[in-house]
């Protein structure tokens, strides 16, 4: 009777050990096996794509710097026969090549368009009056004048081309004698 009991205990303990072992085995695989596959599979699938992408990116970045110099075309007119420009402010980007086309649609007045340092429009116009119509009513080789059109008779147009100066506020003005007091605006460089 003793031997069968020992065997029975041995069998019972073996079953318990199996149950414990199986119980712990079932808990571990569920915890570790499930997260593992998703983490490895996508990594393997995505691996080839990043390798191809870096090759294509430098190719697209290369053309961009080629067109580095900005350019802008601005149009401005007058308000009929009034001594006023058609716009109050104009805008440009520092260092860009700017073309300002000024059309004088007045039927009676002559005008010009000049870009000058901020706060100098009246002084430049006064000196322009001294320079006379032969110089487009503008002082010659004056550092305050950044760009300008010719003096335009009614119906004419002309384009002033210049490099936009450093960021800041400047003025545009008509320097035909007497016009500078009402015929001007702000030129903002960003
Ligand atoms: Cu004018």
Boltz pocket constraint, residues with backbone or C-beta under 6 A from the ligand:
constraints:
  - pocket:
      binder: B
      contacts: [[A, 83], [A, 110], [A, 111], [A, 112], [A, 174], [A, 175], [A, 176], [A, 179], [A, 183]]
      max_distance: 6.0
